[in-house]
Amino acid sequence: MAAIDILIVLVFVAFSVTAGFRARRRASKSLDEYYLAGRDIKGWRAGLSMAATQFAADTPLLFCGLIATAGVFALWRFWVYALAFLLMGFLFAAFWRRAKILTDAELVEVRYSGNWRLPLRLTKAVYFGLVINSVTLGFVLLAAFQVSELFLPWHTWLPGALYQPILDASRWLGLGFATGAAPYGADLATANNAISVALLLLFVALYSTTGGLRSVISTDIFQFVLAIGGSIVFAVILLGESGGFFGLTERVASLYGDSEARQMLSFAPTLEGALMPFLVIMGLQWLFQMNSDGTGYLAQRFMACSADREARIAAVVFAWVQILGRSLIWLVIGVALLALYPFSPAFFSSSVGAHFEWLGTDCNNANAQPRTRDQIAGVIQRRIAGSISY
């Protein structure tokens, strides 16, 4: 990590922690203040917070990986949810707010009558709050491992007297947090990931538990602006490297051939084999996904809005930013990476160890590092390809 990277991380950490302590006094007044920020959040803030919540560390990898392995057409698995998000905003958002409930599970007890209301509410709370969230947290932590393994080599930063006990403890506990992304041994990768995730969970718990939803929304917006700003800068750099928009398409055509390039860059399915699956996705998937009515953290943001109109604005901002805004930026990045670093799915289907052997890197050497920028790009491409399986 360069000095600018460390500075950005420190600024983000400082802002998030201070946001939690700034909101602590108001959050401690009541449950409404803590869980719903006093129900006075503006729509645009709630919308950006929802978009930030769906911006995980591995989301750009999945996005670029879909382009690399299936073409631009595969991005419809994201774009199709625009229908659900807009329906959620214009049909459900105001009703979530008018229900005057604290959690989405509470709606079950308000909506239904009889003796089974409480067991049904408890079942929903346990299923979504414990089971679904635990699985989701597992995906998020896996993404954190894949990123931190490459960029947070704690064994080179911490003194041996401090790092060695952590390494010994991870070996004794039999932890297996290594993903194979880093060019050093699995034991070091596991210990490094354990340190990274422990600090990450402590940091998130600090600002979220002290300031409640109000501090979470402030941090979400700051994080989203920072991430999208970085994505825009990255997209501009890649466009310059690949010769601009027209030069980019020409470069892709010259690398992969006209026929393959047209297929990769096409927004529409082919009539031969992909039309029916496309129609099924467009007709069903947007409605069947669990958040189509605004359940969970989306409902929480709607319920925190100051008025029905603000709740609808939140949904519209979320849909536009989530589906159109970030997609256009990542679309440029995904295609430009294909032009600058030609991708072969067959080549990257090999194991991680074989990939590092191709790089000329000794996986058993704890001090080994990728030797050139192109090698680092190759490692990242391997992660992109691997992200599809998750």
C-alpha positions as CSV (number, residue, x, y, z in Angstrom):
1,M,0.0,0.0,0.0
2,A,1.3,3.4,-0.9
3,A,1.1,6.5,1.3
4,I,-2.0,7.8,-0.5
5,D,-3.8,4.4,0.2
6,I,-2.9,4.6,3.9
7,L,-4.1,8.2,4.1
8,I,-7.5,7.3,2.5
9,V,-8.0,4.5,4.9
10,L,-7.1,6.7,7.9
11,V,-9.5,9.4,6.8
12,F,-12.3,6.9,6.4
13,V,-11.7,5.3,9.8
14,A,-11.5,8.8,11.5
15,F,-14.7,10.0,9.8
16,S,-16.6,6.8,10.7
17,V,-15.6,6.7,14.3
18,T,-16.3,10.3,14.9
19,A,-19.7,9.9,13.1
20,G,-20.6,7.3,15.6
21,F,-19.6,9.4,18.6
22,R,-21.3,12.5,17.1
23,A,-24.6,10.6,16.9
24,R,-24.3,8.8,20.2
25,R,-26.3,11.3,22.3
26,R,-29.3,11.4,19.9
27,A,-29.1,7.6,19.4
28,S,-29.4,7.0,23.1
29,K,-32.7,8.8,23.5
30,S,-35.0,6.1,22.3
31,L,-35.3,2.9,20.2
32,D,-36.7,5.0,17.3
33,E,-33.6,7.2,17.4
34,Y,-31.2,4.3,17.6
35,Y,-32.7,1.9,15.0
36,L,-34.5,4.5,12.7
37,A,-32.6,7.7,13.2
38,G,-35.6,9.4,14.7
39,R,-37.6,8.9,11.4
40,D,-36.3,12.2,9.9
41,I,-33.8,11.0,7.2
42,K,-33.9,12.7,3.8
43,G,-34.8,10.5,0.9
44,W,-31.5,11.0,-1.0
45,R,-29.5,10.1,2.1
46,A,-31.5,6.9,2.6
47,G,-31.2,6.0,-1.1
48,L,-27.4,6.4,-1.1
49,S,-27.2,4.4,2.1
50,M,-29.1,1.5,0.5
51,A,-26.8,1.6,-2.6
52,A,-23.7,1.6,-0.3
53,T,-25.0,-1.4,1.6
54,Q,-25.1,-3.4,-1.7
55,F,-21.5,-2.3,-2.6
56,A,-19.4,-5.1,-1.2
57,A,-15.7,-5.6,-1.7
58,D,-16.3,-8.4,-4.2
59,T,-19.1,-6.7,-6.1
60,P,-16.8,-5.1,-8.7
61,L,-15.0,-8.4,-9.0
62,L,-18.2,-10.2,-9.8
63,F,-19.2,-7.5,-12.2
64,C,-16.0,-7.6,-14.2
65,G,-15.9,-11.4,-13.9
66,L,-19.3,-11.7,-15.6
67,I,-18.1,-9.5,-18.5
68,A,-15.0,-11.5,-18.9
69,T,-16.6,-14.9,-18.8
70,A,-20.1,-14.3,-20.4
71,G,-20.0,-10.8,-22.0
72,V,-21.9,-7.6,-21.3
73,F,-25.2,-9.4,-21.7
74,A,-24.6,-11.3,-18.4
75,L,-25.0,-7.9,-16.5
76,W,-28.7,-8.2,-16.9
77,R,-28.6,-10.3,-13.7
78,F,-28.0,-6.9,-12.1
79,W,-30.1,-4.6,-14.3
80,V,-33.2,-6.7,-14.1
81,Y,-33.7,-5.6,-10.5
82,A,-34.5,-2.1,-11.6
83,L,-38.1,-3.3,-12.0
84,A,-38.2,-4.6,-8.4
85,F,-36.5,-1.5,-7.0
86,L,-38.9,0.9,-8.8
87,L,-42.0,-1.2,-7.8
88,M,-40.6,-1.2,-4.3
89,G,-40.4,2.6,-4.3
90,F,-43.7,3.5,-5.8
91,L,-45.8,0.7,-4.2
92,F,-44.2,-0.4,-0.9
93,A,-42.0,2.4,0.3
94,A,-44.7,4.6,1.7
95,F,-46.5,1.7,3.3
96,W,-43.4,0.6,5.1
97,R,-43.1,4.0,6.6
98,R,-46.8,4.3,7.5
99,A,-46.7,1.0,9.4
100,K,-44.9,2.8,12.2
101,I,-43.0,-0.3,13.1
102,L,-39.4,-0.7,14.3
103,T,-38.4,-3.8,12.4
104,D,-39.7,-5.6,9.3
105,A,-40.4,-8.7,11.5
106,E,-42.8,-6.6,13.6
107,L,-45.0,-6.2,10.5
108,V,-46.0,-9.8,10.8
109,E,-47.6,-9.1,14.2
110,V,-49.3,-5.9,13.0
111,R,-50.6,-7.4,9.7
112,Y,-52.0,-10.7,11.0
113,S,-54.3,-11.6,13.9
114,G,-54.6,-14.7,16.1
115,N,-52.3,-16.7,18.4
116,W,-49.8,-17.5,15.6
117,R,-48.7,-13.9,15.1
118,L,-45.8,-14.1,17.6
119,P,-44.4,-17.5,16.5
120,L,-44.5,-16.3,12.9
121,R,-42.7,-13.1,13.8
122,L,-40.2,-15.1,15.8
123,T,-39.6,-17.5,12.9
124,K,-39.1,-14.6,10.4
125,A,-36.7,-12.9,12.8
126,V,-34.6,-16.0,13.4
127,Y,-34.6,-17.0,9.7
128,F,-33.7,-13.6,8.2
129,G,-31.8,-12.2,11.2
130,L,-29.7,-15.2,12.0
131,V,-29.7,-17.8,9.1
132,I,-29.8,-15.5,6.1
133,N,-27.6,-12.8,7.7
134,S,-25.0,-15.5,8.7
135,V,-24.8,-16.8,5.2
136,T,-24.5,-13.2,3.8
137,L,-21.8,-12.4,6.4
138,G,-19.9,-15.5,5.3
139,F,-19.9,-14.2,1.7
140,V,-18.8,-10.8,2.8
141,L,-16.0,-12.2,5.0
142,L,-14.9,-14.3,2.1
143,A,-14.6,-11.2,-0.1
144,A,-12.7,-9.4,2.8
145,F,-10.3,-12.3,2.9
146,Q,-9.7,-12.2,-0.9
147,V,-9.0,-8.5,-0.8
148,S,-7.0,-8.2,2.5
149,E,-4.9,-11.2,1.6
150,L,-3.4,-9.2,-1.3
151,F,-3.2,-5.8,0.2
152,L,-2.7,-6.2,4.0
153,P,0.5,-8.3,4.5
154,W,0.6,-7.9,8.3
155,H,3.6,-10.3,8.6
156,T,5.7,-7.6,6.9
157,W,4.3,-4.7,9.0
158,L,4.1,-6.0,12.5
159,P,7.2,-6.9,14.7
160,G,7.8,-10.6,15.1
161,A,7.2,-10.4,18.9
162,L,3.7,-9.3,18.2
163,Y,2.9,-11.3,15.0
164,Q,4.3,-14.7,16.1
165,P,1.8,-15.3,18.9
166,I,-1.1,-14.6,16.5
167,L,0.4,-17.0,13.9
168,D,0.9,-19.7,16.6
169,A,-2.7,-19.2,17.8
170,S,-4.2,-19.5,14.3
171,R,-2.2,-22.7,13.8
172,W,-3.3,-24.1,17.2
173,L,-6.9,-23.3,16.5
174,G,-6.7,-24.9,13.0
175,L,-8.1,-21.8,11.3
176,G,-8.3,-21.9,7.5
177,F,-8.9,-18.4,6.3
178,A,-6.5,-18.6,3.3
179,T,-8.1,-18.2,-0.1
180,G,-4.9,-18.6,-2.2
181,A,-4.9,-15.1,-3.5
182,A,-1.6,-14.1,-1.9
183,P,1.9,-15.4,-3.0
184,Y,2.8,-16.7,0.4
185,G,2.0,-19.7,2.6
186,A,-1.5,-20.5,3.9
187,D,-0.5,-20.1,7.5
188,L,0.6,-16.5,7.0
189,A,-2.4,-15.8,4.9
190,T,-4.7,-17.2,7.6
191,A,-3.1,-15.1,10.4
192,N,-3.1,-12.0,8.2
193,N,-6.8,-12.5,7.4
194,A,-7.6,-13.1,11.0
195,I,-6.0,-9.8,12.0
196,S,-7.7,-7.9,9.2
197,V,-11.2,-9.2,9.9
198,A,-10.9,-8.7,13.7
199,L,-9.9,-5.1,13.1
200,L,-12.7,-4.7,10.6
201,L,-15.4,-6.1,12.8
202,L,-14.2,-4.0,15.8
203,F,-14.2,-0.9,13.6
204,V,-17.7,-1.5,12.2
205,A,-19.1,-2.4,15.7
206,L,-17.6,0.8,17.1
207,Y,-19.3,3.3,14.9
208,S,-22.6,1.3,14.4
209,T,-23.3,0.5,18.1
210,T,-22.4,4.0,19.3
211,G,-24.4,6.1,16.8
212,G,-27.1,3.7,15.6
213,L,-28.6,4.1,12.1
214,R,-27.8,7.8,11.9
215,S,-24.0,7.1,12.0
216,V,-24.4,4.1,9.7
217,I,-26.1,6.2,7.1
218,S,-23.5,9.0,7.3
219,T,-20.7,6.4,7.0
220,D,-22.5,4.7,4.1
221,I,-22.7,7.9,2.1
222,F,-19.0,8.8,2.7
223,Q,-18.0,5.3,1.8
224,F,-20.1,5.3,-1.3
225,V,-18.8,8.6,-2.6
226,L,-15.3,7.5,-1.9
227,A,-15.8,4.2,-3.7
228,I,-17.6,5.6,-6.7
229,G,-15.0,8.4,-6.9
230,G,-12.2,5.9,-7.0
231,S,-14.1,3.9,-9.6
232,I,-14.5,7.0,-11.8
233,V,-10.8,7.8,-11.6
234,F,-9.9,4.2,-12.4
235,A,-12.2,4.2,-15.4
236,V,-10.7,7.4,-16.7
237,I,-7.2,6.0,-16.4
238,L,-8.1,2.7,-18.1
239,L,-9.8,4.6,-21.0
240,G,-6.7,6.7,-21.5
241,E,-4.5,3.6,-21.5
242,S,-6.8,1.8,-24.0
243,G,-7.2,4.7,-26.5
244,G,-10.6,6.1,-25.5
245,F,-14.1,4.7,-26.2
246,F,-13.5,4.0,-29.9
247,G,-10.0,2.8,-29.4
248,L,-11.2,0.5,-26.6
249,T,-13.8,-1.3,-28.9
250,E,-11.2,-1.5,-31.7
251,R,-8.7,-3.0,-29.3
252,V,-11.1,-5.6,-28.0
253,A,-12.0,-6.6,-31.7
254,S,-8.3,-6.9,-32.6
255,L,-7.6,-9.1,-29.6
256,Y,-10.6,-11.4,-29.6
257,G,-11.8,-11.2,-33.3
258,D,-14.8,-9.3,-34.7
259,S,-17.3,-12.1,-34.0
260,E,-16.2,-12.7,-30.5
261,A,-15.9,-9.0,-29.7
262,R,-19.5,-8.4,-30.9
263,Q,-20.7,-11.2,-28.7
264,M,-18.8,-10.0,-25.7
265,L,-20.0,-6.4,-26.0
266,S,-23.6,-7.1,-27.0
267,F,-26.3,-6.0,-24.6
268,A,-28.9,-8.4,-26.1
269,P,-29.0,-12.2,-26.1
270,T,-28.6,-14.3,-29.2
271,L,-31.7,-15.8,-30.7
272,E,-30.2,-19.3,-30.8
273,G,-29.7,-20.2,-27.2
274,A,-30.1,-17.3,-24.7
275,L,-33.4,-15.7,-25.6
276,M,-35.6,-18.0,-23.5
277,P,-33.4,-17.8,-20.3
278,F,-33.3,-14.0,-20.8
279,L,-37.1,-13.8,-20.9
280,V,-37.4,-16.0,-17.8
281,I,-35.0,-13.8,-15.9
282,M,-36.8,-10.6,-17.0
283,G,-40.2,-12.1,-16.2
284,L,-39.5,-13.8,-12.9
285,Q,-36.2,-13.1,-11.2
286,W,-36.8,-9.5,-10.3
287,L,-40.0,-10.4,-8.5
288,F,-38.8,-13.6,-6.8
289,Q,-35.8,-12.1,-5.0
290,M,-36.2,-11.6,-1.3
291,N,-35.8,-7.8,-1.3
292,S,-38.5,-7.1,-4.0
293,D,-40.8,-5.7,-1.3
294,G,-38.1,-3.8,0.6
295,T,-37.5,-6.3,3.3
296,G,-34.6,-6.0,5.8
297,Y,-32.2,-3.0,5.6
298,L,-34.1,-1.5,2.7
299,A,-37.3,-1.4,4.7
300,Q,-35.3,0.1,7.6
301,R,-34.2,3.0,5.4
302,F,-37.8,3.6,4.2
303,M,-39.1,3.5,7.8
304,A,-36.4,6.1,8.7
305,C,-37.5,8.6,6.1
306,S,-39.2,11.8,7.3
307,A,-42.2,11.6,4.9
308,D,-43.8,9.3,2.3
309,R,-42.4,11.4,-0.5
310,E,-38.9,11.0,0.9
311,A,-39.3,7.2,1.1
312,R,-40.2,7.2,-2.6
313,I,-37.3,9.5,-3.4
314,A,-35.0,7.0,-1.5
315,A,-36.2,4.1,-3.7
316,V,-35.7,6.1,-7.0
317,V,-32.2,7.3,-6.0
318,F,-31.3,3.8,-5.0
319,A,-32.6,2.3,-8.3
320,W,-30.8,4.9,-10.5
321,V,-27.5,4.9,-8.6
322,Q,-27.5,1.1,-8.1
323,I,-28.6,0.0,-11.6
324,L,-27.4,2.8,-13.9
325,G,-24.8,4.9,-12.2
326,R,-22.3,2.4,-10.9
327,S,-23.0,-0.1,-13.8
328,L,-21.9,2.4,-16.4
329,I,-18.6,3.0,-14.5
330,W,-17.9,-0.7,-13.9
331,L,-18.9,-1.5,-17.5
332,V,-16.1,0.7,-18.8
333,I,-13.6,-0.8,-16.2
334,G,-14.6,-4.4,-17.1
335,V,-14.2,-4.0,-20.8
336,A,-11.0,-1.9,-20.5
337,L,-9.4,-4.6,-18.4
338,L,-10.2,-7.2,-21.1
339,A,-8.4,-4.9,-23.6
340,L,-5.3,-4.2,-21.4
341,Y,-5.0,-7.7,-19.9
342,P,-6.4,-10.3,-22.4
343,F,-8.5,-12.9,-20.6
344,S,-8.8,-16.6,-21.3
345,P,-11.4,-18.4,-19.1
346,A,-9.8,-21.7,-20.0
347,F,-6.4,-20.6,-18.8
348,F,-7.8,-19.2,-15.5
349,S,-9.7,-22.3,-14.7
350,S,-6.4,-23.8,-13.5
351,S,-5.7,-23.9,-9.8
352,V,-4.3,-21.0,-7.9
353,G,-1.0,-22.8,-7.2
354,A,-0.5,-23.5,-10.9
355,H,-1.2,-19.9,-11.6
356,F,1.5,-18.7,-9.2
357,E,3.8,-21.3,-10.8
358,W,3.2,-19.7,-14.1
359,L,4.0,-16.3,-12.5
360,G,7.4,-17.8,-11.4
361,T,6.5,-17.2,-7.8
362,D,7.4,-19.7,-5.0
363,C,4.2,-20.2,-3.0
364,N,6.2,-21.7,-0.1
365,N,8.4,-18.6,0.3
366,A,6.9,-16.2,2.9
367,N,8.8,-13.3,1.5
368,A,7.7,-13.9,-2.2
369,Q,6.0,-11.0,-3.9
370,P,4.6,-10.6,-7.5
371,R,7.4,-9.0,-9.5
372,T,5.6,-6.8,-12.0
373,R,2.4,-4.8,-12.4
374,D,1.3,-7.3,-15.1
375,Q,1.8,-10.2,-12.7
376,I,-0.3,-8.4,-10.0
377,A,-3.0,-7.8,-12.7
378,G,-2.9,-11.5,-13.4
379,V,-3.5,-12.3,-9.8
380,I,-6.5,-9.9,-9.7
381,Q,-7.8,-11.5,-12.9
382,R,-7.6,-14.9,-11.2
383,R,-9.7,-13.5,-8.3
384,I,-12.2,-12.1,-10.8
385,A,-12.6,-15.5,-12.4
386,G,-12.9,-17.2,-9.1
387,S,-15.5,-14.8,-7.9
388,I,-18.0,-16.2,-10.4
389,S,-18.2,-19.4,-8.4
390,Y,-19.3,-17.6,-5.3
